[in-house]
Amino acid sequence: MPHVTIYHNPQCGTSRNTLAMIRNSGIEPEVIEYLKTPPDRATLQALIAATGEPVINAVRAKEAVFTELQLGAPGVTDEQLIDAMLAHPILINRPIVVTPLGTRLCRPSEVVLDLLPAPQQGAFTKEDGEAVVDAEGKRV
């Protein structure tokens, strides 16, 4: 079975939906609750680099601490953003999923479908009632 890792926050609906879609493909991933076990600097930098996205995309701007620390101000460096995420793991945007097919920030949650090495095994509906996969395992 292919190795899949999800950096997960069980309080986040997007993260829960992503985890459920991974499991709907028959894969039991390694689940890292990053608020309990935050990544170290090297791991966080490697994850962000692997997504191919700018560091700012890995920062959760909706958190109050983002505003308090003025992380959206002009001139804030990638290193300052990394420092903030390490000091305040709630700032790490989620979920980040790592599979043999790549690493992505799965927002929206159905982005994970492009990363899974196994097809969906049946229908999947997100917590909000939005159908994502039909009974044949195909994207809706």
PLY file of the C-alpha trace (Angstrom):
ply
format ascii 1.0
element vertex 140
property float x
property float y
property float z
element edge 139
property int vertex1
property int vertex2
end_header
0.00 0.00 0.00
1.39 3.45 -0.88
2.49 5.67 2.00
0.33 8.75 2.47
0.77 11.37 5.19
-1.69 14.06 6.20
-0.83 17.01 8.41
-4.22 17.18 10.06
-6.25 19.34 12.40
-9.30 17.37 13.57
-11.09 20.64 14.39
-11.02 21.67 10.71
-13.81 20.49 8.41
-11.60 20.71 5.31
-9.00 18.55 7.03
-11.64 16.02 8.16
-13.09 15.82 4.63
-9.62 15.33 3.15
-8.80 12.54 5.60
-12.13 10.86 4.82
-11.43 10.96 1.06
-8.01 9.39 1.62
-9.68 6.60 3.59
-12.40 6.30 0.91
-9.62 5.27 -1.47
-8.75 2.35 0.80
-5.61 3.97 2.19
-5.00 4.41 5.90
-2.65 7.39 6.04
-0.14 8.42 8.62
-2.03 11.16 10.46
0.10 13.87 12.02
-1.90 16.18 14.24
0.48 19.07 13.74
-0.92 21.10 16.64
0.16 18.30 18.99
3.31 17.37 17.05
4.45 20.40 15.05
6.99 19.88 12.29
10.52 21.13 12.84
11.94 23.89 10.65
13.52 21.54 8.10
10.33 19.50 7.73
8.12 22.57 7.40
10.42 24.13 4.81
10.58 20.85 2.86
6.78 20.48 2.89
6.26 24.02 1.64
8.94 23.64 -1.04
7.38 20.36 -2.19
4.02 22.07 -2.77
5.66 24.46 -5.21
3.65 27.29 -3.68
4.93 30.48 -2.04
5.46 30.34 1.73
2.61 32.81 2.31
0.15 30.22 0.92
1.12 27.87 3.76
0.14 30.48 6.35
-3.39 30.52 7.69
-4.29 34.20 7.40
-7.69 33.75 9.11
-6.07 33.25 12.52
-6.03 36.24 14.89
-2.30 35.79 15.51
-1.66 36.41 11.78
-3.07 39.92 12.22
-1.49 40.44 15.64
1.95 39.64 14.24
1.27 41.75 11.12
2.33 38.88 8.89
0.49 40.33 5.91
2.47 43.58 6.04
4.75 44.52 3.15
8.31 43.32 3.59
7.56 40.27 5.75
10.08 37.64 4.67
9.62 33.92 4.13
11.91 33.31 7.12
9.68 35.47 9.32
6.62 33.52 8.14
8.36 30.20 8.90
9.40 31.52 12.33
5.79 32.51 13.05
4.44 29.11 11.96
6.98 27.34 14.17
6.11 29.55 17.15
2.36 29.33 16.48
1.52 26.05 14.68
-2.12 27.15 14.34
-0.77 29.38 11.55
0.13 26.34 9.42
-2.52 26.08 6.75
-4.10 22.65 6.52
-4.33 19.96 5.50
-1.04 19.24 3.80
-0.98 15.81 2.17
2.10 13.92 1.01
1.74 10.94 -1.37
3.95 9.25 -3.96
2.27 11.57 -6.49
3.21 14.81 -4.76
2.63 17.19 -1.87
-0.21 19.69 -1.78
-2.14 21.95 0.50
-5.58 20.41 0.04
-7.82 23.44 0.05
-10.44 22.74 -1.12
-10.41 19.19 0.20
-11.12 17.56 -3.18
-7.62 18.61 -4.31
-6.53 15.40 -2.57
-8.19 13.35 -5.31
-5.40 14.41 -7.69
-2.78 13.08 -5.26
-4.20 9.70 -4.36
-2.51 6.66 -5.92
-5.73 4.64 -5.49
-9.21 5.44 -6.80
-12.18 6.26 -4.61
-14.02 3.10 -3.61
-17.48 4.59 -3.50
-19.53 7.72 -3.11
-18.27 10.56 -0.96
-20.16 13.58 0.30
-18.48 16.35 2.28
-19.70 17.26 5.75
-21.63 20.21 4.29
-23.60 17.89 2.00
-21.66 18.63 -1.20
-21.28 15.48 -3.32
-17.69 15.01 -4.49
-17.55 11.39 -5.71
-20.36 9.28 -7.14
-21.18 5.64 -6.36
-18.75 4.45 -9.05
-15.90 6.38 -7.42
-15.82 9.10 -10.08
-15.60 12.82 -9.39
-18.95 14.57 -9.57
0 1
1 2
2 3
3 4
4 5
5 6
6 7
7 8
8 9
9 10
10 11
11 12
12 13
13 14
14 15
15 16
16 17
17 18
18 19
19 20
20 21
21 22
22 23
23 24
24 25
25 26
26 27
27 28
28 29
29 30
30 31
31 32
32 33
33 34
34 35
35 36
36 37
37 38
38 39
39 40
40 41
41 42
42 43
43 44
44 45
45 46
46 47
47 48
48 49
49 50
50 51
51 52
52 53
53 54
54 55
55 56
56 57
57 58
58 59
59 60
60 61
61 62
62 63
63 64
64 65
65 66
66 67
67 68
68 69
69 70
70 71
71 72
72 73
73 74
74 75
75 76
76 77
77 78
78 79
79 80
80 81
81 82
82 83
83 84
84 85
85 86
86 87
87 88
88 89
89 90
90 91
91 92
92 93
93 94
94 95
95 96
96 97
97 98
98 99
99 100
100 101
101 102
102 103
103 104
104 105
105 106
106 107
107 108
108 109
109 110
110 111
111 112
112 113
113 114
114 115
115 116
116 117
117 118
118 119
119 120
120 121
121 122
122 123
123 124
124 125
125 126
126 127
127 128
128 129
129 130
130 131
131 132
132 133
133 134
134 135
135 136
136 137
137 138
138 139
